Each structure stands twice: as C-alpha cells, then as structure tokens.
C-alpha cells in the first residue's frame, strides 16, 4: 500500500513539520512518500503529479490558509482516482469535523488532533480488517452515515521519532524555513486562539532537541522557526536552549513566539549581554492593550512588564522583534484600537503586524459569536466583517492603515522620515498611517503596483496635499532614506531638483579641501577625488541632520540664520556593502541675503 502525505504550503520556502512527523512515525511499516505544493500551484498540476505517483492513500494536512485550495484538489483527485482513500488532518479539520465530512464528500477519513499514532492505526486498519470503529481520533463514513469516534489520548512526545532526519530534505535545508517544536500545548486560554483548547504543555526531552538542531545546522539549515506557542513558559528550559543556540548557532537564525510579560529579568539580561546580533527573532502577541477586552478574551497581560521586556531587547540591538495586534476583539472599538496601536507603536518594534480577528473553528469567540454580534466570512480565513463595537466601515478604514503600515514601516524604506513625521507633524503614529492610507486609496494606488521610487513620490504627494510645517526637512530626510535603500550608487532619483553638475563639483572640492571637518571619521578613509566620483552621492540639506535625528525639528538656532549642511553617502566602502552617510557643515547664510 503506497501512501502519499502532502500539504499546500503558503510559499515554497515554508516546510510542513506535520507530514514529516507522520512519516517518521509510520515509515517502518508503510511505503510513505512526502510531497509538498503551494497554494499558488495550479490545481491540475497538483492532481497530475499525485496521479503519476500512483498512491493508494493520500493524506492532506489542512490549515486555514490552504483548506479551500485543498478541497478543490481533492474533488478532482477523487474523480480521476476514485479508489484512492483520502484522509484529512490538521487544525482546520480537527474541530467541526462533522461539518467537513458533510461538505467534502470526497473525503473518506478525518484525523483529529495529534496525528502520529492515529494515522498509523488507521493505515493498519485500511490495509487490514477495515474495522474503523476501533480507531480512536478519526471520523469516517459508514454508508451514508458519518461516524466520529472518541478522541485518542495525547501522545508522549518522547515516544515520537524525529521528523528531522530525512536525507531527501538535506539539499533544500539552506533554502527553506525549518519548522521545529520543543513542546505542544499552551498554558493560556485566549479565546481567539486554537491553542487555548489544549490544556497543559508537553515537552520533548531537551537533549533530543539539541541533537536534532545540531543535525539540521550540520546539514546546512539557515532559518529554524520554533512553533512552540510560548517558548519561554518554562524559564529553565528556555534559558538552557538560548545558551545552547548562542554557543552553536554557526550563523543560523532562530525565530520564537514568546510571552514578553513573563520573561524573567535574568533571561533578559543574559540575552542582552550574550546573544549575537541577528540570530534571534522574537514574535510577541500583544493583540490589545484595552483591559476590558483582555478580560473578556481571558488574556492575562501586564503591558508595563511587556514594555520593559521589549525595550530591554530593543536597546540591546541584538534581537529583532515582531509585535502582533488584532483588530476586532470584544469591546475594542475604533477609538480604543487607536490607543492600542499607539501604545504598542511607541515601543518602535522592527515590525508591527496589524491582523484582523479570525473566528477559528473550535475557539471560544466563535462559539460566542452572537454575544458580540460578530459577522464573519463563512469560509477560511473566517475574518470578521463587523461586531458590536467595530462596524464594517471601520474595518475598511483599518485595512487602509494596514496597507501603508506594511509598505512603509515594516519594509523599513523610510525610517528616518517616518519617525520625524510621527513626532513633529502628526498627532500620533495611528493618525499618520490612517490619513496616508485613506489618501492612498483615494488616489487608486491600491489597484496598481509600485517601484521603490513610487513609494517616495506617493508619500511626497500625500504630504504636499496635506501640508506639513517643515517640508524642507521632510524632503531632506526622504533623500537620506532613499540613498540608504540602495546597495550601489543609485542611477536615478525621484525628486525634481537635484544639485547641478557645477555645484556638485564645487561641493566635492570642499570635501577634499576640508576632510577633517566631515563627520564620522571620513578623513581616515583618505579617499581620492576619483574614488569619490565613483562612490559618493551629494545633497545639500537646509538643516542640521544630527539635530533632527536626535529629535529636533530642524528649526535654525537663530532667527536670522539658515543652516546649510552637506550630506554625502558613500557606497561599497566596507565588507557589509551598506551605504554610510557623512555630513559637513557649510557656511551659514543670513536669511536677508538668501
């Protein structure tokens, strides 16, 4: 009996831990083959590939991001291979299982919850006496009737063989994200999350975990993402793992989901002192800072402690942080969400993701949807369309905010400019992103693509339309940001009035004549005129860049003087190949003489 285990990943770089766990558990007894597709692959391409593999059984791992595409594949598979047994498993079908059996008539079985032992038993019964009523943890068809068996007890994780030792995975380890778990379950009861349904946390033996990680690193893994719902819930386990990864990383990057307000001070200090820059990335679910909301969704959270953790990590400069918000939770209206957004944005995370509440099957909020007047999509991803506090009109506005937040803040294209605007020109970060998002949609830009230059020109158009107090300062910062977005000296610029050739030559002579007055130790580079011609870009700023970057408005110190400062950006001057900027104060001029 040939068994295919498969899934449709969101992208090629993603890998499925689930199907590897299943194969590792059952391959000693069955001929099991793994194959992965993506949700972008044409359905007929997937079906054709499966058909050519000549399976007797196909198992699909199902999630909210792939369930609809998976069902389309299954319907065609059953038509061209009617004798093939179709099995579904995964979090999307482990709840409301009866619904899925009724909707997906091409499906023969559904495995609910932990799948290793259940799938193994099911395969034995399919190949044997077909007495499916003995297989705990499955749903199956008995004629026209759907039978849902009692659940299977939770697995002892240390009885499960490693899913990370397949030789066929080695060639692609360096090109894809490896998903890894050190535990299953979650101690919290957040009502919007599937993890709240399983009480308690089960751990793998830590020495086994270390051995698997070393195997992956030895064979070229570059990114390992831990799937633990709260990696730091066991402080001793987390501390030992952090130490191990620091000592053995060899440049591999590790991503974790952590709960920031329970992070122990000694763990924080250890990471701040010892973590090599760039190897750790923390994902922190804040979701809401509105206390009534957190009470209703059973989310215990101390925002003061969370903020302390985020700030200590950020100030260390060693660990990137990704913070999550959820719009649409109970008792969270547009105004309270504005406060939530501003509270969290004040922490200046490297990434801030604004998500919208999804009414996942099996969660407390979905079961109590009527209580909060929720309307939501009938099919995955079950995103809300409105609630007792957040009508659809407000959701639409927040979608516009989310769009420019992703394009500008999370992409880090204009960090200097955005920080200045939100400090000096807009009432709050939320108001900046909301106003810009509204303008963006009003211009119809959501319907067309964009190049890097477009992002700068569109922001400039918005600010000109709205009006800002110091557009000259904003424009100067936008030039700096634009230059820093290039690895090599840019061939074109987006603004209308660059310095002309004669002025460029004059400014270059000034740099060569006064190198000791240029900031940042430029004189030590001892660059020739030819090297500067090749590697430098120049612009004149009407303000002190250092003053603005330290929080100033750019206003001149004296009423009758105007500052002029040369901005010079050099490319390819060190191994990082990152552009470096320098400044040189030019002669101040009397405003009367300008």
C-alpha positions as CSV (number, residue, x, y, z in Angstrom):
1,X,0.0,0.0,0.0
2,X,1.5,3.3,-1.2
3,X,0.8,6.3,1.0
4,X,1.3,10.0,-0.1
5,X,1.4,12.6,2.7
6,X,1.1,16.1,1.3
7,X,0.1,19.7,2.0
8,X,-0.2,23.0,0.2
9,X,2.3,25.4,1.8
10,X,1.7,29.2,1.7
11,X,5.1,29.6,-0.1
12,X,7.9,27.4,-1.4
13,X,10.3,28.4,1.4
14,X,7.9,27.0,4.0
15,X,8.0,23.4,5.0
16,X,5.5,21.1,6.7
17,X,6.5,19.7,10.0
18,X,3.2,17.8,10.3
19,X,3.7,15.4,7.3
20,X,7.3,14.7,8.4
21,X,6.1,13.8,11.9
22,X,3.6,11.4,10.4
23,X,6.1,9.8,8.1
24,X,8.7,9.4,10.8
25,X,6.2,7.5,12.9
26,X,4.8,5.1,10.3
27,X,7.5,4.6,7.6
28,X,8.9,1.5,9.3
29,X,5.6,-0.3,8.3
30,X,4.3,1.6,5.3
31,X,5.6,2.9,2.0
32,X,5.2,6.6,2.6
33,X,6.2,9.4,0.3
34,X,6.2,13.1,1.1
35,X,5.4,15.8,-1.4
36,X,4.7,19.5,-0.9
37,X,3.0,22.0,-3.1
38,X,2.0,25.7,-2.6
39,X,-1.4,27.4,-2.7
40,X,-0.3,29.2,-5.9
41,X,0.3,25.9,-7.8
42,X,-2.4,25.2,-10.4
43,X,-4.8,22.6,-9.2
44,X,-4.4,20.4,-12.3
45,X,-0.6,20.5,-11.9
46,X,-1.0,19.1,-8.3
47,X,-3.6,16.5,-9.4
48,X,-1.4,15.4,-12.3
49,X,1.6,15.0,-10.1
50,X,-0.3,13.0,-7.5
51,X,-1.8,10.8,-10.2
52,X,1.6,9.9,-11.6
53,X,2.8,8.8,-8.1
54,X,0.1,6.0,-8.2
55,X,-0.9,6.2,-4.5
56,X,-3.4,4.0,-2.7
57,X,-3.9,6.6,0.2
58,X,-3.4,10.3,0.2
59,X,-3.3,12.3,3.4
60,X,-3.6,16.1,3.3
61,X,-2.5,18.4,6.2
62,X,-5.1,21.3,6.4
63,X,-4.9,24.8,7.8
64,X,-6.9,28.0,7.3
65,X,-4.5,29.2,4.6
66,X,-4.9,26.1,2.4
67,X,-8.2,24.4,3.1
68,X,-10.2,25.8,0.2
69,X,-7.4,25.0,-2.3
70,X,-7.0,21.6,-0.8
71,X,-10.7,20.8,-1.2
72,X,-10.5,21.8,-4.9
73,X,-7.6,19.4,-5.4
74,X,-9.4,16.6,-3.5
75,X,-12.6,16.8,-5.6
76,X,-10.6,16.3,-8.8
77,X,-8.4,13.6,-7.3
78,X,-11.4,11.6,-6.4
79,X,-12.8,11.8,-9.9
80,X,-9.6,10.6,-11.6
81,X,-8.6,8.1,-8.8
82,X,-11.9,7.0,-7.3
83,X,-10.3,4.1,-5.5
84,X,-7.8,6.2,-3.6
85,X,-8.5,6.7,0.1
86,X,-8.5,10.4,1.1
87,X,-7.5,11.4,4.6
88,X,-7.6,14.9,6.0
89,X,-5.8,16.1,9.2
90,X,-4.6,19.3,10.8
91,X,-6.0,22.0,13.0
92,X,-8.5,23.3,10.4
93,X,-10.4,20.0,10.3
94,X,-9.9,18.8,13.9
95,X,-12.9,20.9,15.0
96,X,-16.4,21.0,13.5
97,X,-15.3,17.6,12.0
98,X,-18.9,16.7,11.1
99,X,-19.2,19.8,9.0
100,X,-16.1,18.9,7.0
101,X,-17.3,15.3,6.4
102,X,-20.6,16.6,5.2
103,X,-19.1,19.4,3.0
104,X,-16.3,17.4,1.5
105,X,-17.9,14.2,0.2
106,X,-14.7,13.1,-1.5
107,X,-13.0,12.7,1.9
108,X,-13.0,9.3,3.4
109,X,-11.5,10.0,6.8
110,X,-10.5,12.8,9.1
111,X,-7.8,12.5,11.7
112,X,-8.5,14.8,14.7
113,X,-5.7,16.2,17.0
114,X,-2.3,14.6,17.3
115,X,-2.0,12.5,14.2
116,X,1.0,10.2,14.6
117,X,-0.5,7.3,16.4
118,X,-4.0,7.8,14.9
119,X,-2.8,7.8,11.3
120,X,-0.6,4.8,11.9
121,X,-3.5,2.8,13.4
122,X,-5.8,4.0,10.6
123,X,-3.4,2.8,7.9
124,X,-3.2,-0.6,9.6
125,X,-7.0,-0.9,9.6
126,X,-7.3,0.3,5.9
127,X,-4.8,-2.4,4.9
128,X,-6.4,-4.9,7.3
129,X,-9.9,-5.7,8.5
130,X,-11.3,-2.1,8.0
131,X,-12.9,-2.1,11.4
132,X,-12.7,1.7,11.7
133,X,-14.8,1.9,14.9
134,X,-11.7,0.8,16.8
135,X,-9.6,3.7,15.6
136,X,-9.8,6.5,18.2
137,X,-9.4,10.0,16.9
138,X,-11.0,9.6,13.5
139,X,-14.2,10.4,11.6
140,X,-15.2,8.0,8.8
141,X,-18.1,7.1,6.6
142,X,-20.3,4.1,7.2
143,X,-22.6,4.0,4.2
144,X,-24.4,7.4,4.2
145,X,-23.6,7.9,7.9
146,X,-20.7,9.9,9.3
147,X,-19.2,8.4,12.4
148,X,-17.0,10.4,14.8
149,X,-15.0,8.2,17.1
150,X,-13.9,9.2,20.6
151,X,-10.6,11.2,20.8
152,X,-7.3,9.5,21.3
153,X,-5.2,10.3,24.4
154,X,-2.4,12.8,23.9
155,X,0.9,11.4,22.7
156,X,4.0,11.0,24.8
157,X,6.2,13.3,22.7
158,X,9.4,11.4,23.6
159,X,7.9,8.3,22.0
160,X,7.7,10.0,18.7
161,X,10.7,9.5,16.3
162,X,12.5,12.6,15.0
163,X,10.9,14.2,11.8
164,X,14.2,16.0,11.0
165,X,16.4,13.1,9.7
166,X,15.2,12.6,6.2
167,X,18.1,12.5,3.8
168,X,15.9,13.9,0.9
169,X,15.4,17.1,2.9
170,X,19.1,17.9,3.1
171,X,19.6,19.5,-0.3
172,X,17.0,22.2,0.4
173,X,17.7,22.9,4.1
174,X,19.6,26.0,3.3
175,X,16.9,27.4,1.1
176,X,13.8,26.9,3.2
177,X,12.5,27.6,6.7
178,X,12.7,24.6,9.0
179,X,9.8,24.4,11.4
180,X,10.6,22.9,14.8
181,X,8.8,22.2,18.0
182,X,10.2,21.6,21.5
183,X,6.7,21.4,23.1
184,X,3.0,21.2,22.3
185,X,0.1,22.9,24.0
186,X,-0.3,26.3,25.8
187,X,-0.9,27.2,29.4
188,X,-3.1,30.2,28.5
189,X,-6.8,30.3,27.5
190,X,-7.0,33.2,24.9
191,X,-10.5,32.8,23.4
192,X,-9.5,33.7,19.9
193,X,-6.7,31.0,19.7
194,X,-6.9,27.3,18.9
195,X,-4.0,26.6,21.4
196,X,-6.4,27.5,24.3
197,X,-8.3,24.3,23.7
198,X,-5.5,22.0,24.8
199,X,-4.7,22.4,28.5
200,X,-1.2,21.9,29.6
201,X,2.2,21.8,27.9
202,X,4.1,18.7,26.9
203,X,7.9,18.8,26.2
204,X,10.4,16.9,24.2
205,X,13.5,15.8,26.1
206,X,15.9,18.7,25.8
207,X,18.9,16.6,24.8
208,X,16.9,15.1,21.9
209,X,16.0,18.7,20.8
210,X,19.6,19.7,20.9
211,X,20.7,16.7,18.9
212,X,18.1,17.4,16.2
213,X,19.1,21.1,16.0
214,X,22.8,20.2,15.6
215,X,21.9,17.7,12.8
216,X,20.0,20.5,11.0
217,X,22.8,23.0,11.4
218,X,25.4,20.5,10.4
219,X,23.5,19.9,7.2
220,X,23.0,23.5,6.2
221,X,19.9,24.8,7.9
222,X,19.9,28.6,7.8
223,X,16.5,29.5,9.4
224,X,14.7,27.5,12.2
225,X,11.3,28.6,13.3
226,X,10.1,27.2,16.6
227,X,6.3,26.5,16.7
228,X,6.0,26.5,20.5
229,X,3.1,28.7,21.4
230,X,5.0,30.2,24.3
231,X,8.7,29.3,24.0
232,X,9.6,30.9,27.4
233,X,6.8,29.5,29.6
234,X,9.4,27.1,31.2
235,X,12.1,29.5,32.2
236,X,14.7,26.8,32.9
237,X,14.1,25.0,29.6
238,X,14.2,28.3,27.6
239,X,17.4,29.6,29.3
240,X,19.2,26.3,28.6
241,X,18.0,26.4,24.9
242,X,19.1,30.1,24.5
243,X,22.5,29.3,25.8
244,X,22.8,26.2,23.6
245,X,21.8,28.2,20.5
246,X,24.1,31.0,21.2
247,X,27.0,28.6,21.6
248,X,26.2,26.5,18.5
249,X,24.4,28.8,16.0
250,X,27.0,29.0,13.3
251,X,25.1,31.8,11.6
252,X,21.7,30.0,11.7
253,X,18.7,32.3,12.5
254,X,16.1,31.2,15.1
255,X,12.6,32.6,15.4
256,X,10.4,32.2,18.5
257,X,7.0,33.1,19.8
258,X,7.4,34.4,23.3
259,X,5.2,35.9,26.0
260,X,7.0,39.1,26.9
261,X,5.4,40.0,30.2
262,X,6.6,36.7,31.8
263,X,10.2,36.9,30.6
264,X,12.5,36.6,33.6
265,X,14.9,39.5,34.3
266,X,17.9,37.2,34.4
267,X,17.0,35.7,31.0
268,X,16.6,39.2,29.5
269,X,19.9,40.3,30.8
270,X,21.6,37.1,29.6
271,X,20.2,37.7,26.1
272,X,21.1,41.4,26.1
273,X,24.7,40.6,27.1
274,X,25.3,37.5,25.0
275,X,23.1,37.0,22.0
276,X,25.0,37.5,18.8
277,X,23.3,40.3,16.8
278,X,20.8,39.0,14.2
279,X,20.5,35.3,15.1
280,X,17.3,35.6,17.2
281,X,13.9,37.0,16.2
282,X,11.1,37.2,18.8
283,X,7.4,37.3,17.8
284,X,5.3,38.8,20.6
285,X,1.5,38.8,20.5
286,X,0.2,41.9,22.2
287,X,-3.2,41.9,20.5
288,X,-4.8,44.6,22.6
289,X,-3.9,47.0,25.5
290,X,-7.6,47.6,26.3
291,X,-8.2,46.0,29.7
292,X,-11.9,45.2,29.3
293,X,-11.1,43.4,26.1
294,X,-8.3,41.3,27.6
295,X,-10.6,40.3,30.5
296,X,-13.3,39.1,28.1
297,X,-10.9,37.0,25.9
298,X,-9.2,35.6,29.1
299,X,-5.9,37.1,28.1
300,X,-3.8,37.9,31.2
301,X,-1.3,40.6,30.2
302,X,0.8,43.1,32.1
303,X,1.6,45.7,29.5
304,X,4.1,47.5,31.7
305,X,6.2,44.3,32.1
306,X,5.7,43.6,28.4
307,X,7.0,47.1,27.5
308,X,10.0,46.6,29.8
309,X,10.9,43.4,28.0
310,X,10.5,44.9,24.6
311,X,12.6,47.9,25.5
312,X,15.4,46.0,27.0
313,X,15.6,43.7,24.0
314,X,15.4,46.6,21.6
315,X,18.1,48.7,23.4
316,X,20.4,45.7,23.3
317,X,20.4,45.9,19.5
318,X,20.8,42.2,19.2
319,X,17.3,40.7,18.6
320,X,14.7,41.7,16.1
321,X,11.1,41.9,17.4
322,X,7.8,41.4,15.6
323,X,4.7,42.5,17.6
324,X,1.2,41.5,16.7
325,X,-2.1,43.3,17.1
326,X,-5.7,42.0,16.5
327,X,-8.4,44.4,15.4
328,X,-12.0,43.4,16.2
329,X,-11.7,41.8,19.7
330,X,-14.7,42.2,22.0
331,X,-15.1,45.7,23.5
332,X,-12.5,47.1,21.1
333,X,-13.9,49.9,19.0
334,X,-12.1,52.2,16.6
335,X,-11.0,54.7,19.3
336,X,-9.8,52.1,21.8
337,X,-7.9,50.4,19.0
338,X,-6.3,53.7,18.1
339,X,-5.0,53.8,21.6
340,X,-3.8,50.1,21.4
341,X,-2.0,50.9,18.2
342,X,-0.3,53.9,19.6
343,X,0.6,52.2,22.9
344,X,2.4,49.4,21.0
345,X,3.9,51.6,18.3
346,X,5.5,53.7,21.0
347,X,7.8,50.7,21.6
348,X,9.1,51.0,18.0
349,X,9.2,47.3,17.1
350,X,11.1,46.4,14.0
351,X,7.8,45.0,12.7
352,X,4.2,45.7,13.8
353,X,1.6,43.4,12.3
354,X,-2.0,44.5,12.3
355,X,-4.2,41.5,11.9
356,X,-8.0,41.2,11.9
357,X,-9.8,38.8,14.2
358,X,-10.4,35.4,12.6
359,X,-13.2,33.3,14.1
360,X,-11.4,30.0,14.1
361,X,-13.4,26.8,14.4
362,X,-13.3,25.4,18.0
363,X,-12.4,28.7,19.7
364,X,-14.4,30.3,22.4
365,X,-15.1,33.5,20.5
366,X,-16.6,31.6,17.6
367,X,-18.8,29.7,19.9
368,X,-19.9,33.0,21.5
369,X,-20.1,35.0,18.2
370,X,-23.7,36.0,18.7
371,X,-23.0,37.5,22.1
372,X,-20.8,40.2,20.4
373,X,-22.9,40.5,17.2
374,X,-20.0,39.1,15.1
375,X,-20.4,38.6,11.4
376,X,-17.6,36.9,9.6
377,X,-16.6,35.1,6.4
378,X,-18.3,31.7,6.0
379,X,-15.1,30.2,4.6
380,X,-11.5,30.3,5.7
381,X,-9.9,32.5,6.9
382,X,-13.2,33.4,8.7
383,X,-12.2,37.0,9.1
384,X,-14.7,39.3,10.9
385,X,-16.8,41.7,8.9
386,X,-18.2,43.5,11.9
387,X,-19.0,43.4,15.6
388,X,-21.0,45.1,18.3
389,X,-18.1,47.7,18.5
390,X,-16.5,47.7,15.2
391,X,-18.7,48.1,12.1
392,X,-17.5,47.1,8.6
393,X,-16.9,50.8,7.7
394,X,-14.2,51.0,10.5
395,X,-12.7,47.7,9.4
396,X,-12.3,49.0,5.9
397,X,-10.5,52.1,7.2
398,X,-8.2,50.0,9.3
399,X,-7.4,47.9,6.2
400,X,-6.1,51.0,4.5
401,X,-3.9,51.7,7.6
402,X,-2.6,48.2,7.5
403,X,-1.7,48.5,3.8
404,X,0.6,51.5,4.3
405,X,1.9,50.2,7.6
406,X,3.3,47.1,5.7
407,X,4.6,49.1,2.8
408,X,6.4,51.8,4.8
409,X,7.1,50.8,8.4
410,X,7.5,47.1,8.2
411,X,9.5,47.3,5.0
412,X,11.8,50.0,6.6
413,X,12.1,52.1,3.5
414,X,11.7,55.5,5.2
415,X,12.5,55.1,8.9
416,X,14.1,58.5,9.4
417,X,11.3,60.3,7.6
418,X,8.5,58.4,9.3
419,X,9.9,58.9,12.8
420,X,10.2,62.7,12.1
421,X,6.6,62.9,10.7
422,X,5.1,61.0,13.6
423,X,7.0,63.0,16.2
424,X,6.5,66.5,14.7
425,X,3.8,66.6,12.1
426,X,1.0,64.2,13.1
427,X,-0.9,63.8,16.3
428,X,0.1,60.2,16.6
429,X,1.5,57.3,14.6
430,X,-2.0,55.9,14.1
431,X,-3.2,59.2,12.6
432,X,-0.3,59.3,10.2
433,X,-0.9,55.8,8.9
434,X,-4.6,56.3,8.8
435,X,-4.6,59.6,6.9
436,X,-2.0,58.3,4.5
437,X,-3.9,55.0,4.0
438,X,-7.1,57.0,3.2
439,X,-5.2,59.2,0.7
440,X,-3.6,56.2,-0.9
441,X,-6.9,54.5,-1.6
442,X,-8.4,57.8,-2.7
443,X,-5.7,58.0,-5.4
444,X,-6.5,54.5,-6.5
445,X,-2.9,53.3,-5.8
446,X,-4.2,50.1,-4.2
447,X,-5.0,48.9,-7.7
448,X,-1.5,49.3,-9.2
449,X,1.9,48.1,-8.3
450,X,4.9,50.2,-7.2
451,X,8.6,50.5,-7.5
452,X,10.8,51.9,-4.8
453,X,10.7,55.4,-6.4
454,X,6.9,55.3,-6.3
455,X,6.8,54.8,-2.5
456,X,8.8,58.1,-2.1
457,X,6.8,60.0,-4.7
458,X,3.5,58.9,-3.2
459,X,4.5,59.9,0.3
460,X,5.7,63.3,-1.0
461,X,2.4,63.8,-2.9
462,X,0.4,63.0,0.3
463,X,2.4,65.4,2.4
464,X,2.2,68.2,-0.1
465,X,-1.6,67.7,-0.3
466,X,-2.0,67.6,3.5
467,X,0.6,70.3,4.2
468,X,3.4,70.0,6.8
469,X,5.3,72.6,8.7
470,X,8.8,71.8,7.5
471,X,8.6,70.1,4.1
472,X,12.2,71.0,3.5
473,X,13.3,68.9,6.5
474,X,11.0,66.0,5.4
475,X,12.4,66.2,1.9
476,X,15.9,66.1,3.2
477,X,15.2,63.0,5.3
478,X,13.5,61.3,2.4
479,X,16.6,61.8,0.3
480,X,18.7,60.2,3.0
481,X,16.3,57.3,3.3
482,X,16.3,56.9,-0.5
483,X,20.1,56.8,-0.7
484,X,20.2,54.2,2.1
485,X,17.8,52.0,0.3
486,X,20.5,51.2,-2.3
487,X,23.4,48.8,-2.2
488,X,25.1,50.6,-5.1
489,X,25.2,54.3,-6.1
490,X,21.7,54.9,-7.5
491,X,21.4,55.8,-11.2
492,X,18.3,57.8,-10.8
493,X,16.5,59.9,-8.2
494,X,12.8,60.7,-7.7
495,X,12.9,64.4,-6.7
496,X,12.7,67.2,-9.3
497,X,15.7,69.4,-8.5
498,X,19.0,67.7,-7.9
499,X,22.1,69.7,-7.5
500,X,23.6,70.6,-10.9
501,X,27.0,69.5,-12.2
502,X,28.9,72.7,-11.3
503,X,27.6,72.7,-7.7
504,X,28.4,69.0,-7.4
505,X,32.0,69.7,-8.4
506,X,32.2,72.6,-6.1
507,X,30.9,70.6,-3.1
508,X,33.3,67.7,-3.9
509,X,36.2,70.1,-3.9
510,X,35.0,71.4,-0.5
511,X,35.1,67.8,0.9
512,X,38.6,67.2,-0.5
513,X,39.8,70.5,1.0
514,X,38.3,70.0,4.4
515,X,38.1,66.2,5.1
516,X,38.8,66.6,8.8
517,X,35.6,68.6,9.2
518,X,33.5,65.8,7.7
519,X,31.7,63.8,10.3
520,X,32.2,60.1,11.2
521,X,36.0,59.8,10.7
522,X,35.7,60.3,7.0
523,X,39.3,61.8,6.9
524,X,40.7,58.4,7.9
525,X,39.4,56.9,4.6
526,X,41.8,59.1,2.7
527,X,39.6,58.9,-0.4
528,X,40.8,60.4,-3.7
529,X,38.7,62.6,-6.0
530,X,38.3,59.7,-8.4
531,X,37.0,57.4,-5.7
532,X,34.5,60.0,-4.5
533,X,33.3,60.5,-8.1
534,X,32.7,56.8,-8.3
535,X,31.2,56.0,-4.9
536,X,29.6,59.2,-3.5
537,X,26.3,61.0,-3.8
538,X,25.9,64.5,-2.5
539,X,22.9,66.7,-1.5
540,X,22.6,70.0,0.5
541,X,20.3,70.0,3.5
542,X,18.8,73.2,4.9
543,X,19.1,71.9,8.5
544,X,21.4,70.1,10.9
545,X,20.9,66.3,10.2
546,X,22.3,65.3,13.6
547,X,19.9,67.6,15.4
548,X,16.9,66.2,13.5
549,X,17.9,62.6,14.0
550,X,18.2,63.3,17.8
551,X,14.6,64.5,17.9
552,X,14.9,68.2,16.9
553,X,12.5,69.9,14.5
554,X,15.2,71.3,12.2
555,X,14.5,74.9,13.1
556,X,17.6,77.1,13.0
557,X,19.0,78.2,16.3
558,X,18.9,81.9,15.4
559,X,16.1,83.7,13.8
560,X,18.2,85.4,11.1
561,X,20.5,82.5,10.2
562,X,19.8,79.5,8.0
563,X,21.8,76.3,8.2
564,X,23.3,74.5,5.2
565,X,24.8,71.1,5.6
566,X,26.3,68.8,3.0
567,X,25.0,65.2,3.0
568,X,27.4,62.7,1.5
569,X,26.6,59.0,1.2
570,X,29.3,56.5,0.3
571,X,28.7,53.1,-1.2
572,X,30.8,49.8,-1.0
573,X,33.3,51.0,1.5
574,X,33.3,48.0,3.8
575,X,32.5,44.3,3.8
576,X,28.9,44.9,4.7
577,X,28.4,46.8,1.5
578,X,25.9,49.0,3.3
579,X,25.8,52.8,2.4
580,X,27.3,55.1,5.0
581,X,26.4,58.8,5.3
582,X,28.6,61.7,6.4
583,X,27.8,65.4,6.9
584,X,29.8,68.6,6.6
585,X,28.6,72.0,7.9
586,X,28.7,74.6,5.1
587,X,28.7,78.3,5.8
588,X,25.5,79.6,7.4
589,X,23.9,82.4,5.5
590,X,21.9,85.4,6.6
591,X,18.3,85.0,5.8
592,X,18.3,88.5,4.4
593,X,20.9,87.5,1.8
594,X,19.1,84.5,0.5
